[in-house]
Amino acid sequence: MTSSKLPSRFVRRRQLLLGSAAGLSVSFLPIKLQAQTAFDQLLKPASAAQVQALVDEFLKGATPQEKGLKLGMPALGDNPAAVPVKVVLDMPLKDDVYCQELIILAQGNPHPLACRFTFTALAGTTEVAVRLRLIETQTIRALARLSDGQVLSAQHHITVTAGGCGM
């Protein structure tokens, strides 16, 4: 039976259903676009200004020294979901000088502050090992603040084969 042979009430019902379905699909379109835009923003790497703000907050006006802190990691991250990173304070310290705080920044990730560690004089040594999830090829930076006010810095560029950072 074609629609011309159907009673008019069935034709009106079919038109109503088709119109409602079309209206609903169009009404959900902005929600989908907003959700995709929000998701894209979550995966967007941090800006240079955001990274610099984190560095400035940690430095508190001190000038970082590029010696005394060793950052060990591979040059190629073939598994960007778990890149091994090791940070070691490799300078001789006096009894009253120790590492108070250490941060690791993944400068190309959406949230660049990867981790923050605090130490006391009882720690004896400063050595941490973590696995980072990286979204893209980037520079990893470690900053350590000593009890006498010195700030040490080390950085390493890593190439990743595919993004591993979902959120």
Backbone hydrogen bonds, N-H to C=O, Kabsch-Sander energy under -0.5 kcal/mol:
donor,donor_aa,acceptor,acceptor_aa,energy
5,K,2,T,-1.1
6,L,2,T,-0.8
10,F,7,P,-1.1
11,V,7,P,-1.4
12,R,8,S,-2.4
13,R,9,R,-1.8
14,R,10,F,-2.6
15,Q,11,V,-2.4
16,L,12,R,-2.3
17,L,13,R,-2.6
18,L,14,R,-2.6
19,G,15,Q,-2.5
20,S,16,L,-2.4
21,A,17,L,-2.5
22,A,18,L,-2.2
23,G,19,G,-2.2
24,L,20,S,-2.6
25,S,21,A,-2.2
26,V,22,A,-1.9
27,S,23,G,-2.0
28,F,24,L,-1.6
29,L,25,S,-0.6
29,L,26,V,-0.6
32,K,28,F,-2.1
33,L,29,L,-2.3
34,Q,30,P,-2.4
35,A,31,I,-2.5
36,Q,32,K,-2.4
37,T,33,L,-2.2
38,A,34,Q,-2.5
39,F,35,A,-2.4
40,D,36,Q,-2.5
41,Q,37,T,-1.9
42,L,38,A,-1.6
43,L,39,F,-1.4
44,K,40,D,-0.5
44,K,41,Q,-0.7
46,A,109,N,-1.9
51,V,47,S,-2.0
52,Q,48,A,-2.6
53,A,49,A,-2.1
54,L,50,Q,-1.7
55,V,51,V,-2.2
56,D,52,Q,-3.0
57,E,53,A,-2.2
58,F,54,L,-1.8
59,L,55,V,-2.8
60,K,56,D,-2.1
62,A,59,L,-1.9
65,Q,151,V,-2.8
70,K,88,V,-3.2
72,G,70,K,-0.6
72,G,86,K,-3.5
73,M,71,L,-0.5
77,G,159,T,-3.5
78,D,76,L,-1.1
82,A,79,N,-2.1
83,V,132,L,-3.1
85,V,130,V,-3.1
86,K,72,G,-2.6
87,V,128,V,-2.6
88,V,70,K,-2.6
89,L,126,T,-2.4
90,D,68,G,-1.6
90,D,88,V,-0.8
97,V,94,K,-1.1
98,Y,96,D,-0.5
100,Q,98,Y,-0.5
100,Q,145,R,-2.8
101,E,145,R,-1.5
102,L,117,F,-2.5
103,I,143,L,-2.6
104,I,115,C,-2.2
105,L,141,R,-3.5
106,A,112,P,-2.9
107,Q,105,L,-0.9
107,Q,139,T,-1.7
109,N,106,A,-2.0
114,A,104,I,-1.9
114,A,112,P,-1.3
115,C,104,I,-1.4
117,F,102,L,-3.2
119,F,100,Q,-2.6
123,A,120,T,-1.6
124,G,121,A,-0.9
125,T,123,A,-1.6
127,E,125,T,-0.6
128,V,87,V,-2.5
130,V,85,V,-2.8
132,L,83,V,-2.8
134,L,80,P,-2.9
134,L,132,L,-0.6
138,Q,158,I,-1.9
140,I,156,H,-3.1
141,R,105,L,-2.5
142,A,154,A,-3.1
143,L,103,I,-2.2
144,A,152,L,-2.4
145,R,101,E,-3.0
146,L,144,A,-0.5
146,L,150,Q,-3.0
147,S,98,Y,-2.7
149,G,146,L,-1.9
152,L,144,A,-2.9
153,S,65,Q,-2.9
154,A,142,A,-2.1
156,H,140,I,-2.4
158,I,138,Q,-3.0
159,T,75,A,-2.4
160,V,158,I,-0.5
161,T,77,G,-1.7
164,G,134,L,-3.0
166,G,164,G,-0.9
